[in-house]
Amino acid sequence: MMRQDQDFDKTIRIPIVTDVVRAGDPAVVEQVKNPQGRQKRREVFERHLKERIEELQAATRQDGYSGLARAHAIRSENNHQTKSSSEHSQIDPSVEKHIDQAREELVRELSGMLKR
């Protein structure tokens, strides 16, 4: 007798739900097929979603514009740092003159090729 009790304790039991909704229940079928009910459920879902978004924005003290403002501030600061670092690095005038001459020569060569 003890052996059967031990086997029963090791058996995996899966509960089966059979009487929650009967197939073809007219009330459930009507609720699903009703287009106004579907629209109403969608509106309720959207309202709850918007409320949850507003809750999260209030909790984090953010809204749509604060995120954009932060991104703009980051870009602005990055641009400012880039400009200030480029001001500190000066190119030797002789090197700059050489680059300009090479650029002009390349432009002349390319324009000559286009004319052909």
C-alpha positions in Angstrom: 0.0 0.0 0.0 2.8 2.4 0.8 4.3 1.9 -2.7 1.2 3.3 -4.4 1.1 6.4 -2.2 4.8 7.2 -3.1 4.1 6.8 -6.8 1.0 9.1 -6.5 3.1 11.8 -4.9 5.6 11.7 -7.7 2.9 11.9 -10.4 2.6 15.1 -12.3 -1.0 16.4 -12.1 -2.3 18.8 -14.7 -5.6 20.5 -13.8 -8.1 20.6 -16.6 -10.6 23.5 -16.7 -13.8 22.5 -18.5 -16.6 24.6 -17.2 -15.3 28.2 -17.5 -16.9 28.9 -20.9 -19.2 26.6 -22.7 -18.7 26.3 -26.4 -21.3 28.4 -28.2 -22.3 30.4 -25.1 -24.6 33.1 -26.6 -23.5 35.8 -24.2 -19.8 35.3 -25.0 -20.4 35.0 -28.8 -22.5 38.2 -28.7 -19.8 40.1 -26.8 -17.1 39.0 -29.3 -19.1 39.7 -32.5 -20.5 43.0 -31.4 -18.6 45.7 -33.4 -19.5 48.4 -30.9 -18.2 46.3 -28.0 -15.0 45.7 -29.9 -14.6 49.5 -30.5 -15.4 50.2 -26.8 -12.8 47.6 -25.7 -10.2 49.2 -28.0 -11.0 52.7 -26.6 -10.8 51.4 -23.0 -7.4 49.8 -23.8 -6.1 53.0 -25.4 -7.3 55.1 -22.5 -5.5 52.7 -20.0 -2.4 52.8 -22.1 -2.3 56.6 -22.2 -2.9 56.8 -18.5 0.0 54.4 -17.9 2.3 56.4 -20.1 1.3 59.6 -18.3 2.0 57.8 -15.0 5.5 56.8 -16.1 6.2 60.3 -17.4 5.1 61.8 -14.2 7.2 59.3 -12.1 10.3 60.0 -14.2 9.5 63.7 -14.5 9.7 63.5 -18.3 7.5 64.2 -21.2 7.9 64.2 -24.9 9.7 67.5 -25.0 12.1 66.9 -22.2 13.6 64.0 -24.0 14.0 66.1 -27.1 15.5 68.9 -25.1 18.0 66.6 -23.5 19.0 65.2 -27.0 19.4 68.8 -28.3 21.6 69.7 -25.3 23.8 66.7 -25.8 24.3 67.5 -29.5 24.9 71.2 -28.8 27.5 70.3 -26.1 29.2 67.9 -28.5 29.3 70.5 -31.3 30.8 73.0 -28.9 33.5 70.6 -27.8 34.3 69.8 -31.4 34.6 73.4 -32.3 36.8 74.3 -29.3 39.1 71.3 -30.0 39.5 72.3 -33.7 40.3 75.9 -32.6 43.2 74.6 -30.4 44.8 72.6 -33.2 46.4 74.9 -35.7 47.7 73.6 -39.0 51.1 74.8 -40.1 50.5 77.5 -42.8 53.0 75.8 -45.2 51.1 72.5 -44.9 47.8 74.3 -45.5 49.2 76.0 -48.6 50.4 72.6 -49.9 46.9 71.1 -49.3 45.3 74.1 -51.2 47.6 73.7 -54.2 47.0 69.9 -54.3 43.2 70.6 -54.2 43.4 73.2 -57.0 45.5 70.8 -59.1 43.0 68.0 -58.6 40.0 70.2 -59.5 41.8 71.3 -62.7 42.5 67.7 -63.6 38.9 66.6 -63.0 37.4 69.5 -64.9 39.8 68.8 -67.8 38.5 65.2 -67.8 34.9 66.4 -67.9 35.5 68.6 -70.8 36.8 65.7 -73.0 
